């Protein structure tokens, strides 16, 4: 109909429903889960912290020390990646809570 006003505010709502599980799954690409949960700057920082050292070849590699001790010590990047997924999950879960 001509002259009808279309309400577009729902399309741009800030409180869109987000899934903590989806945020954690999206973290398979470091930082993408944070971007989805509404923290894009934090996502960029996680991406740079995880992918940057791999690209530059400066990733912390303690496999020689770990081989001597019999324990795996090459978990720096993987540990941070796991924390990235957990943190994205936690952020999305906290964002779902209604404001007090």
C-alpha positions in Angstrom: 0.0 0.0 0.0 1.2 3.4 -0.8 2.0 5.7 2.2 2.5 2.9 4.7 5.3 3.3 7.2 7.6 0.3 7.4 9.1 -0.4 10.8 12.7 -1.3 10.2 13.8 -1.1 13.8 13.6 -4.9 14.4 16.1 -5.4 11.6 18.7 -3.3 13.5 17.9 -4.4 17.0 21.0 -4.6 19.2 19.6 -7.4 21.4 19.3 -10.0 18.7 19.2 -13.6 20.1 22.6 -15.2 20.1 23.6 -18.7 20.8 26.6 -19.4 23.1 27.1 -22.8 21.4 27.2 -21.1 18.0 29.7 -18.5 19.3 32.0 -21.3 20.5 31.7 -23.3 17.2 32.4 -20.2 15.2 35.7 -19.9 17.1 37.1 -22.6 14.9 38.3 -19.5 13.1 39.9 -17.5 15.9 38.0 -14.4 16.8 34.9 -15.1 14.7 32.9 -16.2 17.8 33.7 -12.9 19.5 32.6 -11.0 16.4 29.3 -12.9 16.5 28.9 -12.3 20.2 29.3 -8.5 19.7 32.9 -7.9 20.5 34.6 -7.4 17.2 37.7 -5.7 18.5 38.3 -8.6 21.0 37.9 -11.0 18.0 40.5 -9.2 16.0 42.9 -9.3 18.9 42.4 -13.1 19.4 42.8 -13.6 15.6 46.1 -11.7 15.6 47.4 -13.4 18.7 46.7 -16.9 17.4 47.3 -16.6 13.7 50.0 -13.9 13.7 52.8 -16.0 15.2 51.9 -19.0 12.9 52.2 -16.8 9.9 55.4 -15.1 11.1 56.9 -18.5 12.2 57.5 -17.3 15.7 55.1 -19.6 17.5 56.3 -20.8 20.9 57.7 -24.3 20.2 59.0 -26.2 23.2 58.8 -29.7 21.7 62.5 -30.3 22.2 62.1 -29.6 26.0 58.9 -31.6 26.1 60.5 -34.6 24.4 63.2 -34.6 27.1 60.6 -34.4 29.8 58.1 -36.7 28.2 55.2 -34.2 28.1 53.8 -32.2 25.2 54.7 -28.5 25.6 53.6 -27.2 22.2 50.2 -26.1 23.5 50.7 -22.3 23.5 48.6 -21.6 20.4 46.2 -24.4 21.0 45.7 -23.4 24.6 44.9 -19.8 23.5 42.6 -21.1 20.8 40.7 -23.2 23.3 40.4 -20.2 25.7 39.2 -18.1 22.7 36.3 -20.6 22.2 35.5 -20.6 25.9 35.6 -16.9 26.1 33.3 -16.4 23.1 30.9 -18.9 24.7 31.0 -17.0 28.0 30.5 -13.6 26.3 27.4 -14.9 24.4 25.9 -16.5 27.5 26.4 -13.3 29.5 24.9 -11.2 26.7 21.7 -13.4 26.7 20.9 -12.5 30.3 18.4 -9.7 30.7 19.6 -6.4 32.1 18.8 -5.9 35.8 
